[in-house]
Amino acid sequence: MAKTNNVDRCIANRCCFKAAPVSAAKAKCMTPMARIASIFGDKKYVLNYQTKTIPCFQWLQLQDHEIGPEIKAYSKLRYPIELKAVFEKEICQRHPECKGLVMLQFKDRYTFLCHKQRLQEHLDSNSKCPPYFIDIQGNQPAQRDQPPHLQEWLGIKLLPFLSSDETYFFMPFVPPYMVALTGWMLEYPVIYVSHVDQDDPNVELDEWEPRTNCLGGQPLQVIGVWLHNNHSPLSKDYKLLSFSYPQDVIHSSDHRLSIETALEHKMRRRLQDQNHRPCLQSTALELEKTSTVLDRVAL
């Protein structure tokens, strides 16, 4: 059987992957190379993106020997210049399977690895088929328009970056609309909004400021996209994507069906386009739907 490369599965089906945010204390002692190594398979750092209540995404990793010892040799790197150099020289140049990837870094807290073409396609479809946005700050969740701050960032920051030859994007602070931005980057069809439009987009998100949401006690529909492969040496089942939405907000069966149908069609098309990759052959895709009610939901 041909050797399977996990990155093939990464870039084949998703436009973007996100490393888990870290605390300020941990960020100070976690070097940029440790962050990259954790993404690409260093067993010391297992990064899962979770809402603490609903698991949303788990990284696919390169095997240690596929990256090589040069990654683990870095121990004193500092953000952001060294991180950029490591990503471009040690990752993209030395590993052909990583060509086409770009990195987006927000301060030293949030790291995204993105497939540039997929991300551009996602941006192009934003105006034609925008996701649902749900405000979760009031007493009850409610549907709303796309946040102006997010729309501005996509046009002023992301579009010029994707139009350039750059492979590394750095933002020196975490914007107050980070929850909505994360949902958009991960291609969630339904995105939670936890900031107000009056927030200054250029003022860093105060992570110590208590911002509650009204998702606790709400019936949530959870949609997961699974990949199944009985012939792969990797794990047979892999959750590619998962998101939730309040059932009382998107209650129309037609709207729910359109969300599920569009998502499944997009993922199946991507899987078919990449079926020539050995690790994706004989891979089946499944859309899983469950319902849950939680006392509280952390974002």
LUMKOL-255085 format. One line per 10 residues: their letters; for each residue x, y, z of N, C-alpha, C. Coordinates in Angstrom, 2 decimals, padded with zeros to 5 digits, always signed. Example, Ala and Ser with C-alpha at 12.3 -4.5 7.8 and 13.67 -1.06 7.14 Angstrom:
REM residues 2
AS	+013.19,-005.69,+007.80,+012.30,-004.50,+007.80,+013.20,-003.30,+007.80; +012.85,-002.25,+007.08,+013.67,-001.06,+007.14,+012.90,+000.03,+007.87
REM end
This chain:
REM residues 299
MAKTNNVDRC	+000.85,-001.18,+000.00,+000.00,+000.00,+000.00,+000.89,+001.25,+000.00; +000.51,+002.24,-000.80,+001.31,+003.45,-000.88,+001.28,+004.22,+000.44; +002.39,+004.88,+000.72,+002.46,+005.64,+001.97,+001.45,+006.77,+001.94; +000.72,+006.94,+003.00,-000.31,+007.96,+003.08,+000.25,+009.21,+003.73; -000.04,+010.34,+003.14,+000.39,+011.61,+003.68,-000.83,+012.36,+004.17; -000.88,+012.64,+005.47,-002.07,+013.25,+006.04,-002.36,+014.63,+005.47; -001.33,+015.37,+005.06,-001.56,+016.70,+004.53,-002.41,+016.66,+003.28; -002.32,+015.56,+002.51,-003.17,+015.43,+001.34,-004.63,+015.58,+001.74; -004.99,+014.95,+002.84,-006.37,+015.04,+003.29,-006.69,+016.42,+003.84; -005.70,+017.07,+004.40,-005.92,+018.41,+004.92,-006.31,+019.37,+003.81
IANRCCFKAA	-005.49,+019.44,+002.76,-005.67,+020.48,+001.75,-006.70,+020.09,+000.72; -007.15,+018.84,+000.75,-008.08,+018.41,-000.28,-009.50,+018.89,-000.02; -009.90,+018.99,+001.23,-011.31,+019.17,+001.53,-011.66,+020.42,+002.31; -010.70,+021.06,+002.96,-010.99,+022.26,+003.73,-010.17,+023.41,+003.21; -010.73,+024.62,+003.30,-009.94,+025.77,+002.88,-009.08,+026.27,+004.03; -009.44,+025.92,+005.26,-008.70,+026.49,+006.38,-008.76,+025.58,+007.59; -007.65,+025.53,+008.34,-007.57,+024.81,+009.59,-007.07,+025.77,+010.66; -007.50,+025.56,+011.88,-007.19,+026.50,+012.95,-006.60,+025.76,+014.13; -005.49,+026.29,+014.63,-004.93,+025.78,+015.86,-005.70,+026.36,+017.03; -005.74,+025.64,+018.13,-006.48,+026.11,+019.29,-005.85,+027.38,+019.84
PVSAAKAKCM	-006.66,+028.35,+020.27,-006.09,+029.53,+020.93,-005.43,+029.12,+022.23; -004.41,+029.84,+022.60,-003.71,+029.54,+023.85,-003.81,+030.74,+024.77; -003.63,+030.50,+026.05,-003.68,+031.58,+027.02,-002.46,+032.48,+026.86; -002.56,+033.69,+027.39,-001.45,+034.62,+027.30,-000.20,+034.06,+027.98; -000.40,+033.39,+029.11,+000.74,+032.82,+029.83,+001.40,+031.72,+029.00; +000.59,+030.87,+028.40,+001.15,+029.78,+027.60,+001.80,+030.32,+026.34; +001.21,+031.38,+025.75,+001.77,+031.93,+024.53,+003.19,+032.45,+024.74; +003.45,+032.97,+025.94,+004.77,+033.51,+026.21,+005.85,+032.44,+026.23; +005.49,+031.23,+026.61,+006.48,+030.16,+026.70,+006.37,+029.18,+025.55; +005.40,+029.37,+024.66,+005.22,+028.48,+023.51,+005.80,+029.16,+022.29
TPMARIASIF	+006.93,+028.69,+021.82,+007.62,+029.33,+020.71,+006.84,+029.15,+019.42; +007.09,+030.01,+018.42,+006.43,+029.83,+017.12,+006.66,+028.46,+016.53; +007.87,+027.92,+016.74,+008.14,+026.61,+016.16,+007.34,+025.53,+016.86; +007.13,+025.72,+018.17,+006.29,+024.77,+018.89,+004.88,+024.80,+018.34; +004.40,+026.00,+017.96,+003.06,+026.10,+017.39,+003.00,+025.36,+016.05; +003.99,+025.56,+015.20,+004.00,+024.88,+013.90,+004.18,+023.39,+014.10; +005.10,+023.01,+014.99,+005.32,+021.59,+015.23,+004.05,+020.92,+015.73; +003.29,+021.63,+016.53,+002.05,+021.05,+017.04,+001.06,+020.83,+015.91; +001.06,+021.73,+014.95,+000.18,+021.58,+013.80,+000.57,+020.38,+012.97; +001.87,+020.19,+012.79,+002.35,+019.17,+011.87,+002.78,+017.87,+012.54
GDKKYVLNYQ	+002.44,+017.68,+013.80,+002.57,+016.34,+014.31,+003.48,+016.09,+015.50; +003.98,+017.14,+016.15,+004.78,+016.92,+017.34,+003.85,+016.39,+018.44; +004.16,+015.21,+018.95,+003.27,+014.57,+019.90,+003.16,+015.33,+021.23; +004.06,+016.27,+021.48,+004.01,+017.00,+022.73,+002.85,+017.99,+022.76; +002.37,+018.38,+021.59,+001.30,+019.36,+021.52,+000.18,+018.81,+020.66; -000.91,+018.51,+021.28,-002.08,+018.02,+020.54,-003.09,+019.16,+020.51; -003.27,+019.74,+019.33,-004.14,+020.91,+019.22,-005.50,+020.50,+018.71; -006.51,+020.73,+019.49,-007.88,+020.53,+019.06,-008.62,+021.85,+019.18; -009.41,+022.16,+018.17,-010.26,+023.34,+018.29,-011.60,+022.89,+018.84; -011.96,+023.40,+020.01,-013.20,+023.01,+020.65,-013.91,+024.24,+021.20
TKTIPCFQWL	-015.20,+024.13,+021.36,-015.95,+025.17,+022.06,-016.02,+024.85,+023.55; -015.29,+023.83,+023.97,-015.29,+023.32,+025.34,-016.54,+022.49,+025.62; -017.53,+022.63,+024.79,-018.74,+021.84,+024.98,-019.06,+021.02,+023.75; -018.80,+021.56,+022.59,-019.06,+020.84,+021.35,-017.76,+020.75,+020.57; -017.16,+019.56,+020.45,-015.94,+019.46,+019.64,-016.22,+019.88,+018.21; -015.38,+020.76,+017.69,-015.64,+021.29,+016.35,-014.64,+020.80,+015.30; -013.38,+020.66,+015.68,-012.42,+020.31,+014.67,-011.17,+019.71,+015.28; -010.62,+018.72,+014.64,-009.36,+018.12,+015.10,-008.39,+018.11,+013.94; -007.15,+018.47,+014.22,-006.14,+018.55,+013.18,-005.85,+017.19,+012.56; -005.58,+017.21,+011.27,-004.88,+016.09,+010.63,-003.40,+016.45,+010.65
QLQDHEIGPE	-002.56,+015.48,+010.92,-001.15,+015.79,+011.14,-000.26,+015.05,+010.16; +000.87,+015.68,+009.85,+001.94,+014.99,+009.16,+002.64,+014.05,+010.14; +003.16,+012.97,+009.66,+003.97,+012.11,+010.51,+005.29,+012.82,+010.83; +005.87,+012.50,+011.98,+007.09,+013.18,+012.41,+008.19,+013.08,+011.36; +008.37,+011.88,+010.78,+009.48,+011.70,+009.85,+009.27,+012.44,+008.55; +008.03,+012.86,+008.27,+007.77,+013.57,+007.03,+008.13,+015.05,+007.13; +008.23,+015.56,+008.34,+008.65,+016.93,+008.53,+010.16,+017.02,+008.77; +010.69,+016.12,+009.56,+012.13,+016.11,+009.76,+012.55,+016.81,+011.03; +013.79,+016.57,+011.43,+014.28,+017.10,+012.70,+014.50,+018.60,+012.68; +014.55,+019.24,+011.47,+014.85,+020.67,+011.45,+013.79,+021.48,+012.17
IKAYSKLRYP	+012.55,+020.98,+012.18,+011.48,+021.73,+012.85,+011.71,+021.77,+014.35; +012.11,+020.67,+014.92,+012.24,+020.61,+016.37,+013.53,+021.25,+016.87; +014.38,+021.69,+015.95,+015.64,+022.30,+016.35,+015.45,+023.74,+016.79; +014.29,+024.33,+016.48,+014.05,+025.72,+016.84,+013.45,+025.80,+018.23; +014.11,+026.51,+019.11,+013.62,+026.59,+020.49,+013.56,+028.01,+021.02; +014.09,+028.97,+020.27,+014.13,+030.35,+020.79,+013.54,+031.34,+019.80; +012.58,+030.90,+019.04,+011.98,+031.79,+018.05,+011.00,+032.74,+018.71; +010.80,+033.89,+018.08,+009.86,+034.87,+018.58,+008.93,+035.30,+017.45; +007.69,+035.64,+017.79,+006.73,+036.13,+016.81,+007.12,+037.54,+016.41; +006.73,+038.02,+015.16,+006.17,+037.19,+014.11,+007.17,+036.85,+013.01
IELKAVFEKE	+008.35,+037.53,+013.01,+009.27,+037.40,+011.89,+009.81,+035.98,+011.79; +010.19,+035.40,+012.92,+010.75,+034.06,+012.88,+009.71,+033.02,+012.47; +008.49,+033.22,+012.91,+007.42,+032.30,+012.54,+007.21,+032.32,+011.03; +007.24,+033.49,+010.45,+007.10,+033.63,+009.00,+008.23,+032.90,+008.29; +009.46,+033.08,+008.76,+010.60,+032.43,+008.13,+010.51,+030.92,+008.23; +010.12,+030.42,+009.38,+010.01,+028.98,+009.56,+008.95,+028.40,+008.63; +007.80,+029.05,+008.58,+006.72,+028.54,+007.74,+007.13,+028.52,+006.27; +007.74,+029.61,+005.79,+008.07,+029.71,+004.37,+009.26,+028.82,+003.99; +010.30,+028.79,+004.83,+011.52,+028.10,+004.45,+011.53,+026.64,+004.89; +011.11,+026.40,+006.11,+011.20,+025.04,+006.64,+010.00,+024.18,+006.28
ICQRHPECKG	+008.88,+024.81,+006.01,+007.67,+024.05,+005.69,+007.41,+024.04,+004.19; +007.12,+025.20,+003.65,+006.69,+025.27,+002.24,+007.79,+024.89,+001.26; +009.00,+025.37,+001.48,+010.07,+025.10,+000.52,+010.58,+023.66,+000.62; +010.62,+023.10,+001.80,+011.19,+021.76,+001.97,+010.17,+020.65,+001.74; +008.90,+021.00,+001.75,+007.87,+019.97,+001.65,+006.90,+020.34,+000.54; +007.06,+019.76,-000.64,+006.23,+020.13,-001.80,+004.74,+019.99,-001.54; +004.35,+019.03,-000.70,+002.93,+018.83,-000.46,+002.30,+020.02,+000.27; +003.14,+020.91,+000.81,+002.61,+022.07,+001.52,+002.53,+023.31,+000.65; +002.94,+023.20,-000.61,+002.82,+024.34,-001.52,+001.34,+024.63,-001.73; +001.03,+025.88,-001.78,-000.37,+026.27,-001.89,-000.99,+026.62,-000.56
LVMLQFKDRY	-000.25,+026.39,+000.53,-000.74,+026.76,+001.86,-000.28,+028.16,+002.23; -001.09,+028.86,+002.98,-000.71,+030.15,+003.55,-001.04,+030.11,+005.04; -000.37,+030.96,+005.79,-000.59,+031.02,+007.24,-001.11,+032.40,+007.62; -002.14,+032.42,+008.45,-002.67,+033.66,+009.01,-002.49,+033.61,+010.52; -001.81,+034.61,+011.06,-001.49,+034.65,+012.48,-002.05,+035.92,+013.10; -002.80,+035.77,+014.20,-003.34,+036.90,+014.93,-002.63,+036.98,+016.27; -001.76,+038.00,+016.38,-000.91,+038.18,+017.54,-000.16,+036.87,+017.78; -000.09,+036.40,+019.02,+000.52,+035.10,+019.29,-000.53,+034.12,+019.79; -001.80,+034.35,+019.41,-002.89,+033.60,+020.00,-003.62,+032.69,+019.02; -003.83,+033.13,+017.81,-004.64,+032.36,+016.86,-003.85,+032.11,+015.59
TFLCHKQRLQ	-003.80,+030.86,+015.18,-003.03,+030.44,+014.01,-003.93,+029.69,+013.05; -003.94,+030.10,+011.79,-004.71,+029.43,+010.75,-003.78,+028.96,+009.64; -003.92,+027.72,+009.22,-003.27,+027.24,+007.99,-004.35,+027.12,+006.94; -004.13,+027.72,+005.80,-005.17,+027.80,+004.78,-004.65,+027.35,+003.42; -005.54,+026.70,+002.68,-005.28,+026.41,+001.28,-005.69,+027.65,+000.50; -004.74,+028.30,-000.16,-004.98,+029.62,-000.74,-006.10,+029.60,-001.77; -006.11,+028.59,-002.62,-007.14,+028.53,-003.66,-008.52,+028.34,-003.04; -008.62,+027.43,-002.07,-009.90,+027.21,-001.41,-010.37,+028.47,-000.69; -009.44,+029.16,-000.05,-009.79,+030.37,+000.68,-010.28,+031.46,-000.28; -009.65,+031.57,-001.44,-010.10,+032.54,-002.44,-011.49,+032.19,-002.95
EHLDSNSKCP	-011.74,+030.90,-003.18,-013.06,+030.47,-003.61,-014.11,+030.78,-002.55; -013.75,+030.58,-001.32,-014.66,+030.87,-000.21,-014.97,+032.36,-000.16; -013.96,+033.19,-000.36,-014.17,+034.63,-000.36,-015.04,+035.06,-001.54; -014.81,+034.47,-002.70,-015.59,+034.82,-003.89,-017.07,+034.49,-003.72; -017.35,+033.42,-002.98,-018.74,+032.99,-002.80,-019.43,+033.74,-001.66; -018.70,+034.57,-000.94,-019.26,+035.23,+000.24,-020.45,+036.12,-000.10; -020.35,+036.85,-001.22,-021.44,+037.75,-001.59,-022.58,+037.01,-002.27; -022.26,+035.90,-002.95,-023.29,+035.16,-003.67,-024.09,+034.26,-002.74; -023.39,+033.56,-001.88,-024.04,+032.62,-000.95,-023.53,+032.87,+000.46; -023.91,+033.98,+001.07,-023.39,+034.29,+002.40,-023.93,+033.33,+003.44
PYFIDIQGNQ	-023.16,+033.08,+004.49,-023.64,+032.21,+005.58,-024.71,+032.92,+006.40; -025.36,+032.17,+007.26,-026.27,+032.75,+008.24,-025.44,+033.29,+009.39; -025.81,+034.47,+009.89,-025.17,+035.05,+011.07,-026.19,+035.15,+012.19; -025.79,+034.71,+013.38,-026.70,+034.68,+014.52,-026.10,+035.45,+015.68; -026.80,+036.48,+016.12,-026.38,+037.27,+017.27,-026.72,+036.49,+018.53; -025.73,+036.30,+019.40,-025.94,+035.48,+020.60,-025.73,+036.28,+021.89; -025.89,+037.60,+021.81,-025.61,+038.42,+022.99,-026.85,+038.80,+023.78; -028.02,+038.77,+023.16,-029.23,+039.19,+023.86,-029.79,+038.09,+024.73; -031.06,+038.22,+025.05,-031.73,+037.19,+025.85,-032.02,+035.95,+025.02; -032.19,+036.15,+023.71,-032.47,+035.05,+022.81,-031.62,+035.22,+021.56
PAQRDQPPHL	-031.10,+034.12,+020.98,-030.35,+034.24,+019.73,-031.26,+034.72,+018.60; -030.68,+035.52,+017.71,-031.48,+036.08,+016.63,-030.62,+036.20,+015.37; -031.24,+035.97,+014.23,-030.53,+036.10,+012.97,-030.26,+037.58,+012.68; -029.12,+037.85,+012.05,-028.73,+039.22,+011.74,-027.96,+039.23,+010.43; -027.64,+040.46,+009.96,-026.84,+040.60,+008.75,-025.37,+040.34,+009.04; -024.60,+040.23,+007.97,-023.16,+040.04,+008.14,-022.57,+041.25,+008.88; -021.77,+041.03,+009.92,-021.20,+042.14,+010.68,-020.34,+043.03,+009.78; -020.52,+044.35,+009.84,-019.73,+045.26,+009.00,-018.22,+045.11,+009.22; -017.80,+044.88,+010.48,-016.37,+044.74,+010.75,-015.79,+043.55,+010.00; -016.51,+042.44,+010.00,-016.04,+041.25,+009.29,-016.00,+041.50,+007.79
QEWLGIKLLP	-017.06,+042.11,+007.27,-017.11,+042.40,+005.83,-015.96,+043.32,+005.42; -015.65,+044.29,+006.27,-014.55,+045.20,+005.98,-013.21,+044.48,+006.01; -013.01,+043.59,+006.98,-011.75,+042.85,+007.07,-011.55,+041.97,+005.84; -012.60,+041.33,+005.38,-012.50,+040.47,+004.20,-012.08,+041.26,+002.98; -012.61,+042.47,+002.83,-012.31,+043.26,+001.65,-011.01,+044.02,+001.73; -010.68,+044.53,+002.91,-009.50,+045.39,+003.05,-008.25,+044.61,+003.43; -008.39,+043.55,+004.18,-007.24,+042.78,+004.65,-007.03,+041.48,+003.88; -008.08,+040.64,+003.85,-007.89,+039.31,+003.27,-007.75,+039.36,+001.76; -008.58,+040.11,+001.06,-008.53,+040.14,-000.40,-007.17,+040.59,-000.93; -006.59,+041.69,-000.43,-005.25,+042.07,-000.91,-004.20,+041.02,-000.62
FLSSDETYFF	-004.30,+040.37,+000.53,-003.34,+039.32,+000.87,-003.42,+038.16,-000.13; -004.62,+037.71,-000.43,-004.78,+036.61,-001.37,-004.40,+037.00,-002.79; -004.48,+038.28,-003.10,-004.11,+038.77,-004.44,-002.61,+038.94,-004.59; -001.86,+038.84,-003.51,-000.41,+039.00,-003.54,+000.27,+037.64,-003.60; +001.59,+037.68,-003.61,+002.39,+036.44,-003.59,+002.80,+036.06,-002.17; +002.33,+036.80,-001.19,+002.70,+036.52,+000.19,+002.08,+035.20,+000.66; +002.77,+034.54,+001.57,+002.25,+033.29,+002.14,+001.99,+033.42,+003.64; +002.29,+034.57,+004.21,+002.16,+034.74,+005.66,+001.48,+036.07,+005.94; +000.37,+036.02,+006.69,-000.37,+037.22,+007.08,-000.28,+037.36,+008.60; +000.04,+038.56,+009.06,+000.16,+038.79,+010.50,-000.67,+039.99,+010.90
MPFVPPYMVA	-001.47,+039.81,+011.94,-002.23,+040.90,+012.54,-001.76,+041.03,+013.98; -001.30,+042.20,+014.39,-000.65,+042.32,+015.70,-001.60,+042.31,+016.89; -002.89,+042.20,+016.67,-003.83,+042.13,+017.79,-004.98,+041.20,+017.41; -005.72,+040.79,+018.42,-006.90,+039.95,+018.22,-008.11,+040.86,+018.14; -008.79,+040.92,+016.99,-009.91,+041.86,+016.84,-011.12,+041.43,+017.66; -012.00,+042.36,+017.99,-013.17,+042.03,+018.82,-014.16,+041.10,+018.12; -014.06,+041.00,+016.79,-014.97,+040.14,+016.03,-014.34,+038.78,+015.73; -013.43,+038.33,+016.59,-012.67,+037.10,+016.33,-013.57,+035.86,+016.26; -014.62,+035.81,+017.04,-015.51,+034.65,+017.00,-016.16,+034.52,+015.62; -016.68,+035.63,+015.10,-017.30,+035.61,+013.78,-016.27,+035.33,+012.69
LTGWMLEYPV	-015.10,+035.92,+012.84,-014.04,+035.69,+011.85,-013.62,+034.23,+011.83; -013.51,+033.61,+012.99,-013.14,+032.20,+013.05,-014.20,+031.33,+012.37; -015.46,+031.60,+012.64,-016.52,+030.85,+011.99,-016.48,+030.98,+010.49; -016.17,+032.18,+010.01,-016.10,+032.38,+008.56,-014.91,+031.63,+007.97; -013.75,+031.73,+008.62,-012.55,+031.07,+008.11,-012.72,+029.56,+008.03; -013.45,+028.99,+008.99,-013.64,+027.54,+009.02,-014.83,+027.10,+008.17; -015.40,+028.02,+007.42,-016.47,+027.74,+006.47,-017.75,+027.24,+007.12; -018.05,+027.70,+008.30,-019.31,+027.32,+008.92,-020.46,+027.97,+008.16; -021.47,+027.22,+007.79,-022.63,+027.83,+007.12,-023.44,+028.73,+008.05; -023.31,+028.50,+009.36,-023.97,+029.32,+010.36,-022.90,+029.83,+011.32
IYVSHVDQDD	-022.85,+031.15,+011.50,-021.76,+031.77,+012.26,-022.34,+032.56,+013.43; -021.78,+032.34,+014.61,-022.19,+033.09,+015.79,-021.46,+034.44,+015.84; -022.18,+035.45,+016.29,-021.62,+036.80,+016.43,-021.70,+037.18,+017.91; -020.55,+037.43,+018.51,-020.50,+037.71,+019.95,-020.03,+039.12,+020.25; -019.92,+039.96,+019.22,-019.51,+041.34,+019.43,-020.64,+042.25,+018.95; -020.54,+043.53,+019.28,-021.53,+044.50,+018.81,-020.89,+045.36,+017.73; -021.71,+045.89,+016.85,-021.19,+046.68,+015.74,-020.51,+047.96,+016.22; -020.83,+048.38,+017.44,-020.23,+049.62,+017.96,-018.82,+049.40,+018.49; -018.38,+048.15,+018.61,-017.00,+047.89,+019.05,-016.01,+048.48,+018.06; -014.94,+049.04,+018.57,-013.88,+049.58,+017.71,-013.10,+048.41,+017.11
PNVELDEWEP	-013.12,+048.25,+015.78,-012.45,+047.09,+015.18,-010.95,+047.11,+015.33; -010.38,+048.25,+015.69,-008.94,+048.37,+015.83,-008.47,+048.28,+017.28; -009.38,+047.99,+018.17,-009.04,+047.82,+019.58,-009.04,+046.32,+019.88; -008.00,+045.87,+020.53,-007.85,+044.43,+020.76,-008.96,+043.89,+021.65; -009.37,+042.67,+021.32,-010.36,+041.97,+022.13,-009.84,+041.77,+023.55; -010.61,+042.20,+024.52,-010.26,+042.00,+025.92,-010.80,+040.64,+026.34; -009.91,+039.66,+026.39,-010.35,+038.30,+026.69,-010.75,+038.12,+028.15; -010.46,+039.12,+028.98,-010.87,+039.04,+030.39,-012.23,+039.68,+030.60; -012.71,+040.40,+029.60,-014.03,+041.01,+029.73,-015.11,+039.94,+029.60; -015.96,+039.79,+030.59,-016.99,+038.75,+030.52,-018.01,+039.06,+029.42
RTNCLGGQPL	-018.14,+038.14,+028.50,-019.13,+038.29,+027.43,-019.94,+036.99,+027.40; -021.09,+037.04,+027.99,-021.93,+035.86,+028.02,-022.67,+035.72,+026.69; -023.21,+034.53,+026.47,-024.05,+034.32,+025.30,-025.33,+033.62,+025.74; -026.29,+033.60,+024.85,-027.60,+033.07,+025.20,-027.85,+031.69,+024.60; -026.78,+030.93,+024.35,-026.93,+029.60,+023.76,-027.26,+028.54,+024.81; -026.98,+028.83,+026.07,-027.28,+027.87,+027.12,-028.78,+027.63,+027.22; -029.17,+026.37,+027.29,-030.57,+026.03,+027.39,-031.31,+026.04,+026.06; -030.62,+026.39,+024.99,-031.25,+026.43,+023.66,-031.10,+025.07,+022.97; -032.16,+024.57,+022.35,-032.00,+023.36,+021.53,-031.11,+023.66,+020.33; -030.00,+022.95,+020.23,-029.03,+023.19,+019.16,-029.02,+022.02,+018.19
QVIGVWLHNN	-029.02,+022.34,+016.92,-028.82,+021.33,+015.90,-027.33,+021.30,+015.59; -026.72,+020.13,+015.69,-025.28,+019.98,+015.45,-025.10,+019.18,+014.16; -024.36,+019.79,+013.23,-024.09,+019.15,+011.94,-022.61,+018.79,+011.88; -022.33,+017.54,+011.59,-020.94,+017.08,+011.46,-020.72,+016.44,+010.10; -019.55,+016.66,+009.55,-019.16,+016.03,+008.29,-018.04,+015.05,+008.59; -018.27,+013.79,+008.27,-017.31,+012.72,+008.57,-016.74,+012.14,+007.29; -015.46,+011.75,+007.37,-014.83,+010.96,+006.31,-014.60,+009.55,+006.85; -014.98,+008.56,+006.06,-014.79,+007.15,+006.44,-013.94,+006.46,+005.38; -012.92,+005.76,+005.83,-012.05,+005.03,+004.90,-011.60,+003.74,+005.58; -012.12,+002.63,+005.11,-011.78,+001.35,+005.70,-010.45,+000.79,+005.20
HSPLSKDYKL	-009.88,+001.42,+004.18,-008.66,+000.89,+003.57,-007.44,+001.74,+003.87; -007.58,+002.76,+004.70,-006.47,+003.65,+005.01,-005.77,+003.17,+006.27; -004.42,+003.30,+006.32,-003.70,+002.96,+007.55,-003.96,+003.96,+008.66; -004.58,+005.09,+008.32,-004.92,+006.07,+009.33,-006.22,+005.65,+010.02; -006.67,+006.46,+010.95,-007.94,+006.14,+011.60,-009.05,+006.08,+010.56; -009.98,+005.18,+010.79,-011.02,+004.95,+009.79,-012.01,+006.09,+009.71; -012.27,+006.74,+010.83,-013.27,+007.80,+010.88,-012.60,+009.12,+011.26; -012.94,+010.15,+010.51,-012.34,+011.47,+010.78,-013.41,+012.54,+010.63; -013.60,+013.33,+011.67,-014.57,+014.42,+011.62,-013.92,+015.61,+010.94; -014.40,+015.94,+009.76,-013.83,+017.01,+008.97,-014.32,+018.37,+009.42
LSFSYPQDVI	-015.56,+018.43,+009.87,-016.17,+019.72,+010.16,-017.36,+019.51,+011.08; -017.59,+020.46,+011.98,-018.77,+020.39,+012.84,-019.15,+021.80,+013.27; -020.44,+022.07,+013.27,-020.94,+023.37,+013.72,-022.35,+023.18,+014.26; -022.87,+024.22,+014.89,-024.20,+024.12,+015.47,-024.98,+025.39,+015.16; -026.30,+025.30,+015.35,-027.15,+026.49,+015.26,-028.40,+026.25,+016.10; -028.99,+027.33,+016.65,-030.21,+027.18,+017.45,-031.39,+026.78,+016.56; -032.07,+025.74,+016.96,-033.20,+025.26,+016.16,-034.34,+026.27,+016.10; -034.49,+027.09,+017.14,-035.58,+028.06,+017.15,-035.31,+029.26,+016.26; -034.06,+029.44,+015.83,-033.73,+030.55,+014.94,-033.87,+030.12,+013.49; -033.25,+029.00,+013.15,-033.41,+028.46,+011.80,-034.39,+027.29,+011.93
HSSDHRLSIE	-035.65,+027.62,+011.95,-036.69,+026.60,+012.21,-037.36,+026.12,+010.93; -037.19,+026.85,+009.85,-037.80,+026.43,+008.59,-037.10,+025.17,+008.06; -037.89,+024.17,+007.73,-037.31,+022.93,+007.20,-036.63,+023.18,+005.87; -037.15,+024.12,+005.09,-036.52,+024.44,+003.80,-035.14,+025.07,+004.00; -035.02,+025.97,+004.98,-033.74,+026.61,+005.24,-032.73,+025.59,+005.78; -033.19,+024.72,+006.67,-032.29,+023.68,+007.20,-031.81,+022.76,+006.09; -032.74,+022.38,+005.23,-032.38,+021.48,+004.13,-031.39,+022.15,+003.19; -031.58,+023.45,+002.93,-030.66,+024.15,+002.02,-029.26,+024.23,+002.60; -029.15,+024.42,+003.93,-027.84,+024.44,+004.59,-027.15,+023.10,+004.43; -027.88,+022.04,+004.73,-027.29,+020.70,+004.69,-026.95,+020.28,+003.27
TALEHKMRRR	-027.84,+020.57,+002.34,-027.62,+020.17,+000.95,-026.42,+020.89,+000.34; -026.33,+022.21,+000.58,-025.22,+022.99,+000.02,-023.89,+022.52,+000.61; -023.86,+022.27,+001.91,-022.62,+021.82,+002.55,-022.21,+020.45,+002.03; -023.14,+019.52,+001.96,-022.81,+018.18,+001.49,-022.35,+018.19,+000.04; -023.01,+018.99,-000.78,-022.63,+019.08,-002.19,-021.21,+019.63,-002.34; -020.89,+020.66,-001.58,-019.56,+021.26,-001.67,-018.48,+020.27,-001.24; -018.70,+019.58,-000.14,-017.69,+018.65,+000.35,-017.55,+017.42,-000.54; -018.66,+016.94,-001.09,-018.58,+015.79,-002.00,-017.85,+016.17,-003.29; -018.09,+017.38,-003.77,-017.40,+017.83,-004.97,-015.90,+017.93,-004.74; -015.52,+018.44,-003.61,-014.08,+018.54,-003.30,-013.46,+017.15,-003.16
LQDQNHRPCL	-014.19,+016.26,-002.54,-013.67,+014.90,-002.38,-013.49,+014.24,-003.73; -014.44,+014.42,-004.63,-014.33,+013.85,-005.97,-013.17,+014.46,-006.75; -012.97,+015.78,-006.58,-011.87,+016.45,-007.29,-010.51,+015.96,-006.85; -010.41,+015.47,-005.61,-009.14,+015.05,-005.05,-009.04,+013.53,-004.91; -009.91,+012.82,-005.59,-009.95,+011.37,-005.43,-008.71,+010.66,-005.97; -007.88,+011.40,-006.74,-006.65,+010.79,-007.26,-005.60,+010.62,-006.16; -005.79,+011.31,-005.04,-004.83,+011.17,-003.94,-005.04,+009.80,-003.27; -003.96,+009.06,-003.06,-004.11,+007.69,-002.51,-004.89,+007.65,-001.21; -004.67,+008.62,-000.34,-005.31,+008.56,+000.97,-006.80,+008.86,+000.90; -007.28,+009.36,-000.23,-008.70,+009.68,-000.35,-009.48,+008.68,-001.18
QSTALELEKT	-008.78,+007.75,-001.79,-009.47,+006.74,-002.56,-010.26,+005.84,-001.63; -011.44,+005.46,-002.06,-012.35,+004.63,-001.26,-012.82,+005.33,+000.00; -012.76,+006.66,+000.00,-013.22,+007.43,+001.15,-014.68,+007.84,+000.95; -015.48,+007.61,+001.96,-016.89,+007.97,+001.92,-017.14,+009.17,+002.83; -018.09,+010.00,+002.44,-018.44,+011.19,+003.21,-019.83,+011.02,+003.80; -019.98,+011.41,+005.06,-021.27,+011.29,+005.73,-021.61,+012.59,+006.44; -022.85,+013.02,+006.30,-023.36,+014.18,+007.01,-024.16,+013.69,+008.21; -023.71,+014.05,+009.40,-024.32,+013.59,+010.64,-025.10,+014.72,+011.30; -026.31,+014.43,+011.75,-027.15,+015.43,+012.40,-027.57,+014.94,+013.78; -027.31,+015.76,+014.78,-027.73,+015.44,+016.15,-028.30,+016.71,+016.80
STVLDRVAL	-029.01,+016.51,+017.88,-029.58,+017.62,+018.64,-029.08,+017.56,+020.07; -028.90,+018.73,+020.68,-028.41,+018.75,+022.05,-028.89,+020.02,+022.74; -028.95,+019.98,+024.05,-029.24,+021.15,+024.88,-028.18,+021.18,+025.97; -027.48,+022.31,+026.08,-026.40,+022.43,+027.06,-026.72,+023.53,+028.06; -026.24,+023.37,+029.27,-026.45,+024.41,+030.28,-025.80,+025.72,+029.88; -024.60,+025.61,+029.32,-023.88,+026.79,+028.85,-022.97,+026.39,+027.69; -022.68,+027.33,+026.84,-021.84,+027.10,+025.68,-020.72,+028.12,+025.68; -019.48,+027.65,+025.69,-018.33,+028.54,+025.66,-017.81,+028.63,+024.23; -017.49,+029.84,+023.80,-016.98,+030.05,+022.45,-015.53,+030.45,+022.49
REM end
